[in-house]
Amino acid sequence: MPPPRLRLAVLAVSTALLGVAAPAAPAAPAGAPATQPPHPVHGSPYIETSLYFGTARPDGGPAVTDRQFHAFVDEIVTPAFPAGLSVKETYGQYRDAHGTIERERSYELTLLYPTSRARPSDSEIEHIRAVYNRRFAQESVARVDDRARVDF
């Protein structure tokens, strides 16, 4: 085993070499907070809500058709969110109330709204989910909320 002085010297040289090889962090501008993002932030604070609508009916009835779903969007969703929305056709699966894995054609509906509208939008979204569940005999409509920065 090398003497303690030699081990200390090897450790010091290794540490110095690692410091030289490591990329330097960019210096923050004078007076800037240490947590400043590396790039400018664009847009305003919004909430992005995604709703997932299944088309298979747990009661064994006929699947929700494209025409029925788009009529639902026109009648129920658009009046609540007239500024805009996006709909994508998807394919998904879930475990139903009886433990069976159900695979089905579905729709993902995305809504963007300012954080200042979070409370009234929440009520409208819950209404949309409840109406779809009742109208099309669904067990649930999945909901995912996330914060976003949006610029149009």
C-alpha positions as CSV (number, residue, x, y, z in Angstrom):
1,M,0.0,0.0,0.0
2,P,1.5,3.4,-1.0
3,P,2.4,5.8,1.8
4,P,-0.3,8.3,2.9
5,R,1.5,11.3,1.2
6,L,1.5,9.5,-2.2
7,R,-2.2,8.6,-1.9
8,L,-3.0,12.2,-1.0
9,A,-0.9,13.5,-4.0
10,V,-2.7,11.0,-6.4
11,L,-6.1,12.1,-5.1
12,A,-5.2,15.8,-5.5
13,V,-3.9,15.3,-9.1
14,S,-7.0,13.2,-10.0
15,T,-9.3,15.9,-8.6
16,A,-7.5,18.6,-10.5
17,L,-7.8,16.6,-13.8
18,L,-11.5,16.0,-13.3
19,G,-12.0,19.7,-12.7
20,V,-10.2,20.5,-16.0
21,A,-12.2,17.9,-18.0
22,A,-15.6,19.0,-16.6
23,P,-17.5,21.5,-18.7
24,A,-17.9,24.9,-17.0
25,A,-21.3,26.0,-16.1
26,P,-22.4,29.3,-17.8
27,A,-22.0,32.3,-15.5
28,A,-25.3,34.0,-14.5
29,P,-25.5,37.7,-15.4
30,A,-24.8,40.0,-12.5
31,G,-27.9,40.4,-10.3
32,A,-29.8,37.5,-11.9
33,P,-31.3,34.9,-9.6
34,A,-29.5,31.6,-9.5
35,T,-32.6,29.7,-10.6
36,Q,-33.1,31.7,-13.9
37,P,-34.0,29.3,-16.7
38,P,-31.3,28.9,-19.4
39,H,-33.7,30.1,-22.2
40,P,-36.3,32.9,-22.2
41,V,-39.8,31.7,-21.2
42,H,-42.5,32.4,-23.6
43,G,-46.3,32.4,-23.1
44,S,-48.6,32.8,-20.3
45,P,-49.4,30.3,-17.5
46,Y,-52.2,27.9,-18.6
47,I,-53.6,24.6,-17.5
48,E,-53.7,21.8,-20.1
49,T,-56.4,19.2,-19.5
50,S,-56.6,16.0,-21.5
51,L,-59.8,14.0,-21.4
52,Y,-59.9,10.4,-22.6
53,F,-63.2,9.2,-23.9
54,G,-63.7,5.5,-24.5
55,T,-66.2,4.3,-27.2
56,A,-66.9,0.7,-26.0
57,R,-70.0,0.4,-23.8
58,P,-69.6,-1.7,-20.7
59,D,-73.3,-2.8,-21.0
60,G,-72.5,-4.4,-24.3
61,G,-74.3,-1.8,-26.4
62,P,-73.0,-0.5,-29.7
63,A,-69.8,1.5,-29.6
64,V,-70.0,5.3,-29.7
65,T,-69.7,6.3,-33.4
66,D,-67.6,9.2,-34.8
67,R,-70.8,11.0,-35.6
68,Q,-72.1,10.7,-32.0
69,F,-68.8,11.8,-30.5
70,H,-68.4,14.8,-32.7
71,A,-72.0,15.8,-32.1
72,F,-71.2,15.5,-28.3
73,V,-68.2,17.8,-28.8
74,D,-70.3,20.3,-30.8
75,E,-73.2,20.3,-28.3
76,I,-71.5,20.0,-24.9
77,V,-67.7,20.8,-25.1
78,T,-67.6,23.7,-27.6
79,P,-70.0,25.9,-25.8
80,A,-67.9,25.5,-22.6
81,F,-64.6,26.1,-24.4
82,P,-65.3,28.2,-27.5
83,A,-61.7,29.5,-27.7
84,G,-60.6,26.1,-29.0
85,L,-59.7,22.5,-28.4
86,S,-58.0,19.6,-30.0
87,V,-59.3,16.0,-30.6
88,K,-57.2,13.0,-31.5
89,E,-58.4,9.5,-32.3
90,T,-56.5,7.0,-30.1
91,Y,-56.6,3.4,-29.1
92,G,-56.4,2.5,-25.4
93,Q,-57.1,0.1,-22.7
94,Y,-58.2,0.1,-19.1
95,R,-59.4,-2.3,-16.4
96,D,-63.1,-2.1,-15.9
97,A,-65.1,-2.3,-12.7
98,H,-65.2,-6.1,-13.0
99,G,-61.4,-6.4,-13.4
100,T,-61.6,-7.1,-17.2
101,I,-59.0,-5.4,-19.5
102,E,-61.0,-3.5,-22.1
103,R,-59.4,-2.4,-25.3
104,E,-61.1,0.2,-27.4
105,R,-61.0,3.0,-29.9
106,S,-61.1,6.2,-28.0
107,Y,-60.6,10.0,-28.3
108,E,-58.2,12.3,-26.5
109,L,-59.6,15.8,-26.1
110,T,-57.1,18.6,-25.1
111,L,-58.2,21.9,-23.6
112,L,-56.0,24.8,-22.8
113,Y,-57.2,27.6,-20.5
114,P,-55.5,30.4,-18.4
115,T,-54.8,29.5,-14.8
116,S,-57.0,32.4,-13.9
117,R,-59.9,30.3,-15.3
118,A,-59.0,27.1,-13.4
119,R,-62.0,27.1,-11.0
120,P,-64.8,27.8,-13.5
121,S,-63.1,25.5,-16.1
122,D,-63.0,22.7,-13.5
123,S,-66.8,22.8,-13.1
124,E,-67.3,22.8,-16.9
125,I,-64.9,19.8,-17.4
126,E,-66.6,17.8,-14.7
127,H,-70.0,18.5,-16.4
128,I,-68.5,17.3,-19.7
129,R,-67.3,14.1,-18.1
130,A,-70.7,13.5,-16.3
131,V,-72.7,14.0,-19.5
132,Y,-70.5,11.7,-21.5
133,N,-70.7,9.0,-18.9
134,R,-74.5,9.2,-18.7
135,R,-75.2,9.6,-22.4
136,F,-72.9,6.7,-23.6
137,A,-73.2,4.4,-20.5
138,Q,-69.5,4.8,-19.6
139,E,-67.8,4.0,-16.3
140,S,-65.5,7.0,-16.5
141,V,-63.7,9.6,-18.6
142,A,-60.1,9.8,-17.6
143,R,-58.7,13.3,-16.8
144,V,-55.1,14.6,-16.7
145,D,-54.2,18.1,-15.7
146,D,-50.9,19.8,-16.2
147,R,-49.4,23.3,-16.0
148,A,-48.1,24.8,-19.3
149,R,-46.9,28.0,-20.8
150,V,-48.9,28.9,-23.8
151,D,-48.3,31.5,-26.5
152,F,-50.6,31.9,-29.5
